[in-house]
């Protein structure tokens, strides 16, 4: 695993030739392939990456050479010890290079490429983020439909055009059906149309007021225990505004809905944004508990206790995690 993190193929080959176990996992459920797709040239303190907490760490490059080597040696491309496949972890960490290698080796994405039953399709989200051109290429190659609008009725090509991403417009144009109200159906015509469309008499104050209204509606939905609606409303704001509190709130909604993976993903993003916030650790621990990952829950609660040593709630949950960890170990 250490060799995988620095993309050292000769060391990998030597160790495997001398009996190293190709499919062995560490105490976090990560195999050598998980380490390879996520790390590479990473600093020492990141050399045992947690499942989700590498999200957004821009220093991670992915060990492409070791990833290819391991797959050539027969490690299962979808190997998973209950903490996500290498493809899943690479996707949430933004590792487009190692993602492509895994997909070329027929990794199972296990997801609807067009985001059925989601607020916005993945292609619209990718164009809206800006700078995710490689992801757009991968989505189109995988069969994503560019004619599905986001929750505001905008097609991916319109979003790309409004963001002045000409390269993305050029990729999307051949696969997009003509838009009726775009008189000049060409790449330049789409860009011009989108710029004119975006010039609306809406001030920054009005935009912020709309966000505040959605947040208020989300909070009210949560109070009514309509966690699904609250989660979707928090997500609408998160599309434009990255906020640790909103991730914490949506994590709790997903927890109440029984979605442990979603709750954990949001909790980890919250913790990345505010590493000194005890509630972020507590949210992560709660998600781990739901997923019956008691050791990880215990560790997260220890971190929470360090940040807020006087919390009786954290102490109570820590005792519960210790009991469950002991019971699961005995079983």
C-alpha positions as CSV (number, residue, x, y, z in Angstrom):
1,X,0.0,0.0,0.0
2,X,2.9,2.4,0.8
3,X,4.4,1.6,-2.6
4,X,1.0,2.3,-4.3
5,X,0.9,5.7,-2.7
6,X,4.0,6.8,-4.5
7,X,3.3,5.1,-7.8
8,X,6.3,2.7,-7.4
9,X,5.7,-0.2,-9.8
10,X,9.1,-1.9,-9.3
11,X,8.4,-2.1,-5.5
12,X,4.9,-3.5,-6.1
13,X,6.3,-6.1,-8.5
14,X,9.1,-7.1,-6.0
15,X,6.7,-7.4,-3.1
16,X,4.1,-9.4,-5.0
17,X,6.9,-11.7,-6.2
18,X,7.8,-12.3,-2.6
19,X,4.4,-13.2,-1.3
20,X,2.6,-9.9,-0.7
21,X,-1.2,-10.4,-0.6
22,X,-2.9,-8.6,-3.5
23,X,-6.4,-8.5,-2.1
24,X,-5.6,-7.8,1.6
25,X,-7.3,-4.7,3.2
26,X,-6.2,-2.4,5.9
27,X,-8.2,-1.6,9.0
28,X,-10.2,1.0,7.1
29,X,-11.3,-1.5,4.4
30,X,-9.1,-0.1,1.7
31,X,-7.0,-2.4,-0.5
32,X,-3.9,-1.6,-2.4
33,X,-6.1,-0.7,-5.4
34,X,-8.0,1.8,-3.3
35,X,-4.8,3.4,-2.2
36,X,-3.5,3.5,-5.8
37,X,-6.5,5.2,-7.3
38,X,-6.6,7.9,-4.6
39,X,-3.1,8.8,-3.7
40,X,0.2,9.1,-5.5
41,X,2.7,11.8,-4.5
42,X,0.6,12.5,-1.4
43,X,2.1,14.0,1.8
44,X,2.9,11.6,4.7
45,X,-0.2,12.5,6.8
46,X,-2.5,11.4,3.9
47,X,-0.9,8.0,3.4
48,X,-3.7,6.1,4.9
49,X,-6.7,7.8,3.3
50,X,-10.1,7.4,4.9
51,X,-13.0,6.4,2.6
52,X,-14.5,9.8,2.1
53,X,-12.2,12.3,3.8
54,X,-10.0,12.6,0.7
55,X,-12.8,14.5,-1.0
56,X,-11.6,17.7,-2.4
57,X,-7.9,17.2,-1.4
58,X,-6.3,18.8,-4.4
59,X,-2.8,17.4,-3.7
60,X,-3.9,13.8,-4.6
61,X,-3.0,12.8,-8.1
62,X,-3.8,9.0,-8.3
63,X,-1.1,6.4,-9.0
64,X,-1.9,5.6,-12.6
65,X,1.0,3.3,-13.3
66,X,0.4,1.2,-10.2
67,X,-3.3,1.1,-10.8
68,X,-2.7,-0.4,-14.3
69,X,-0.1,-2.8,-12.9
70,X,-2.4,-4.1,-10.2
71,X,-5.2,-4.6,-12.6
72,X,-2.9,-6.5,-14.9
73,X,-2.0,-8.8,-12.0
74,X,-5.7,-9.8,-11.5
75,X,-6.9,-7.7,-8.6
76,X,-10.7,-7.5,-8.9
77,X,-11.6,-4.1,-10.4
78,X,-14.7,-3.8,-8.1
79,X,-13.1,-5.2,-4.9
80,X,-15.0,-3.9,-2.0
81,X,-14.8,-4.7,1.8
82,X,-17.9,-2.7,2.6
83,X,-16.5,0.8,2.2
84,X,-17.0,1.4,-1.5
85,X,-15.3,0.2,-4.7
86,X,-12.2,1.8,-6.0
87,X,-14.3,3.5,-8.7
88,X,-16.7,4.9,-6.2
89,X,-13.9,6.3,-4.1
90,X,-12.0,7.7,-7.1
91,X,-15.2,9.4,-8.3
92,X,-16.0,11.2,-5.0
93,X,-12.3,12.3,-4.7
94,X,-12.3,13.8,-8.2
95,X,-9.7,11.4,-9.6
96,X,-10.6,11.5,-13.3
97,X,-7.3,9.8,-14.5
98,X,-7.6,6.7,-12.4
99,X,-11.4,6.7,-12.9
100,X,-10.8,6.3,-16.6
101,X,-8.4,3.4,-16.1
102,X,-10.9,1.6,-13.9
103,X,-13.7,2.2,-16.4
104,X,-11.5,1.0,-19.2
105,X,-11.2,-2.2,-17.2
106,X,-15.0,-2.5,-17.0
107,X,-15.5,-1.3,-13.5
108,X,-19.2,-1.3,-12.5
109,X,-20.3,2.3,-11.9
110,X,-23.5,1.0,-10.3
111,X,-25.3,4.2,-11.0
112,X,-27.8,5.7,-13.5
113,X,-25.7,7.8,-15.8
114,X,-28.6,10.3,-16.2
115,X,-29.3,10.6,-12.5
116,X,-32.8,9.2,-12.5
117,X,-34.9,10.5,-9.5
118,X,-32.3,13.2,-8.7
119,X,-32.8,17.0,-8.7
120,X,-30.2,17.6,-11.5
121,X,-28.6,15.1,-13.9
122,X,-24.9,14.5,-13.4
123,X,-24.0,16.1,-16.7
124,X,-25.8,19.4,-15.7
125,X,-24.0,19.3,-12.3
126,X,-20.6,18.8,-14.0
127,X,-21.1,21.7,-16.4
128,X,-22.4,23.9,-13.6
129,X,-19.3,23.4,-11.4
130,X,-16.9,24.7,-14.0
131,X,-13.5,23.2,-14.7
132,X,-14.8,19.6,-14.9
133,X,-14.2,19.1,-18.6
134,X,-12.7,15.7,-18.2
135,X,-15.7,14.5,-16.2
136,X,-18.0,15.8,-19.0
137,X,-16.1,13.8,-21.5
138,X,-16.4,10.7,-19.4
139,X,-20.1,11.2,-18.9
140,X,-20.7,11.7,-22.6
141,X,-18.6,8.6,-23.4
142,X,-20.6,6.6,-21.0
143,X,-23.9,7.6,-22.7
144,X,-25.1,10.6,-20.6
145,X,-28.0,12.4,-22.3
146,X,-27.2,16.1,-22.8
147,X,-30.9,16.9,-23.5
148,X,-32.0,16.5,-19.8
149,X,-32.4,19.9,-18.1
150,X,-31.5,20.7,-14.5
151,X,-34.0,21.8,-11.9
152,X,-34.1,25.3,-13.4
153,X,-34.8,24.0,-16.9
154,X,-31.4,24.7,-18.2
155,X,-29.7,22.2,-20.6
156,X,-26.0,21.4,-20.0
157,X,-25.0,23.2,-23.1
158,X,-26.7,26.4,-21.9
159,X,-25.0,26.1,-18.5
160,X,-21.6,25.6,-20.2
161,X,-22.2,28.6,-22.5
162,X,-23.3,30.9,-19.6
163,X,-20.0,29.9,-17.9
164,X,-18.0,30.8,-21.0
165,X,-16.8,27.2,-21.3
166,X,-16.4,27.1,-25.0
167,X,-14.7,23.7,-25.1
168,X,-17.5,22.1,-23.2
169,X,-20.1,23.8,-25.5
170,X,-18.2,22.3,-28.4
171,X,-18.3,18.8,-26.9
172,X,-22.0,19.0,-26.1
173,X,-23.2,20.7,-29.3
174,X,-23.2,17.6,-31.6
175,X,-25.2,15.6,-29.1
176,X,-27.7,18.3,-28.1
177,X,-31.0,18.6,-30.0
178,X,-31.7,22.2,-31.4
179,X,-33.3,24.5,-28.8
180,X,-36.4,26.0,-30.3
181,X,-35.8,29.6,-29.1
182,X,-32.2,29.7,-30.2
183,X,-32.5,31.3,-33.7
184,X,-28.9,30.7,-34.7
185,X,-28.3,27.0,-33.9
186,X,-24.5,27.0,-33.9
187,X,-21.8,27.0,-31.2
188,X,-21.5,30.8,-31.3
189,X,-25.3,31.2,-31.5
190,X,-25.8,29.1,-28.3
191,X,-23.1,31.1,-26.4
192,X,-24.7,34.4,-27.5
193,X,-28.2,33.2,-26.6
194,X,-27.1,32.1,-23.2
195,X,-25.3,35.3,-22.4
196,X,-28.4,37.4,-23.3
197,X,-30.6,35.0,-21.3
198,X,-28.4,35.4,-18.2
199,X,-28.7,39.2,-18.3
200,X,-31.7,39.4,-16.0
201,X,-32.6,42.3,-13.8
202,X,-31.9,40.3,-10.6
203,X,-29.6,41.9,-8.0
204,X,-27.2,39.9,-5.8
205,X,-29.6,40.8,-2.9
206,X,-32.5,39.1,-4.7
207,X,-30.3,36.0,-5.3
208,X,-29.3,35.8,-1.6
209,X,-33.0,36.3,-0.6
210,X,-33.9,33.3,-2.7
211,X,-31.3,31.2,-1.0
212,X,-32.5,32.2,2.4
213,X,-36.0,31.3,1.4
214,X,-35.0,27.9,0.3
215,X,-33.0,27.4,3.5
216,X,-36.1,28.4,5.5
217,X,-38.3,26.0,3.6
218,X,-35.7,23.2,4.2
219,X,-35.7,23.9,7.9
220,X,-39.5,23.9,8.1
221,X,-39.6,20.6,6.2
222,X,-37.2,19.1,8.7
223,X,-39.3,20.3,11.6
224,X,-42.3,18.5,9.9
225,X,-40.1,15.4,9.7
226,X,-40.3,15.6,5.9
227,X,-36.6,14.6,5.6
228,X,-36.7,13.8,1.9
229,X,-37.9,17.2,0.9
230,X,-35.6,18.9,3.4
231,X,-32.6,17.0,1.9
232,X,-33.5,18.1,-1.6
233,X,-33.9,21.7,-0.6
234,X,-30.6,21.8,1.2
235,X,-29.1,20.3,-2.0
236,X,-30.5,23.1,-4.1
237,X,-28.6,25.6,-2.1
238,X,-25.5,23.5,-2.0
239,X,-25.4,23.5,-5.8
240,X,-24.4,27.1,-5.6
241,X,-23.1,27.6,-2.0
242,X,-20.7,25.2,-0.2
243,X,-21.5,25.5,3.5
244,X,-20.5,23.2,6.3
245,X,-23.8,23.8,8.2
246,X,-25.8,22.8,5.2
247,X,-23.8,19.6,4.7
248,X,-24.4,18.9,8.4
249,X,-28.1,19.5,8.1
250,X,-28.4,17.3,5.0
251,X,-26.3,14.6,6.7
252,X,-28.8,14.5,9.5
253,X,-31.7,14.3,7.0
254,X,-30.1,11.4,5.3
255,X,-29.4,9.7,8.6
256,X,-33.1,10.0,9.6
257,X,-34.0,8.5,6.2
258,X,-31.7,5.5,6.8
259,X,-29.3,6.5,4.1
260,X,-26.0,5.8,5.8
261,X,-23.8,6.2,2.8
262,X,-25.3,9.6,1.9
263,X,-25.1,10.8,5.5
264,X,-21.5,9.8,5.8
265,X,-20.6,11.5,2.5
266,X,-22.1,14.8,3.7
267,X,-20.6,14.5,7.2
268,X,-17.1,14.0,5.8
269,X,-17.5,17.0,3.5
270,X,-18.6,19.0,6.5
271,X,-15.6,17.8,8.4
272,X,-13.2,18.7,5.6
273,X,-14.6,22.2,5.6
274,X,-14.6,22.6,9.4
275,X,-12.1,20.2,10.9
276,X,-12.3,21.9,14.3
277,X,-16.1,21.5,14.6
278,X,-17.2,18.8,17.0
279,X,-20.6,18.5,15.4
280,X,-18.9,17.5,12.1
281,X,-17.2,14.6,13.9
282,X,-20.4,13.7,15.7
283,X,-22.3,13.6,12.3
284,X,-19.6,11.4,10.9
285,X,-19.8,9.1,13.9
286,X,-23.6,8.8,13.6
287,X,-23.4,7.8,10.0
288,X,-20.7,5.2,10.9
289,X,-23.0,3.8,13.6
290,X,-25.9,3.4,11.2
291,X,-23.6,1.6,8.8
292,X,-22.4,-0.6,11.8
293,X,-18.9,0.6,11.3
294,X,-18.3,0.8,15.1
295,X,-14.5,1.2,15.1
296,X,-14.8,4.2,12.7
297,X,-17.6,5.7,14.8
298,X,-15.6,5.3,18.0
299,X,-12.6,7.1,16.4
300,X,-14.8,10.0,15.2
301,X,-16.4,10.4,18.6
302,X,-12.9,10.5,20.2
303,X,-12.1,13.4,17.8
304,X,-15.4,15.0,18.8
305,X,-14.7,14.7,22.5
306,X,-11.3,16.3,22.1
307,X,-13.0,19.3,20.4
308,X,-15.9,19.5,23.0
309,X,-14.8,17.6,26.1
310,X,-17.8,18.9,28.2
311,X,-20.5,17.4,25.9
312,X,-22.6,14.8,27.7
313,X,-24.2,13.8,24.4
314,X,-20.8,12.9,22.9
315,X,-19.8,11.0,26.1
316,X,-23.0,9.0,26.0
317,X,-22.6,8.1,22.3
318,X,-18.9,7.2,22.9
319,X,-19.9,4.7,25.6
320,X,-22.5,3.2,23.2
321,X,-19.9,2.9,20.5
322,X,-17.5,1.2,22.8
323,X,-20.1,-1.3,23.9
324,X,-21.1,-2.1,20.3
325,X,-17.5,-2.4,19.3
326,X,-16.9,-4.8,22.1
327,X,-20.0,-6.8,21.3
328,X,-19.1,-7.0,17.6
329,X,-15.6,-8.1,18.4
330,X,-16.8,-10.9,20.6
331,X,-19.2,-12.1,18.0
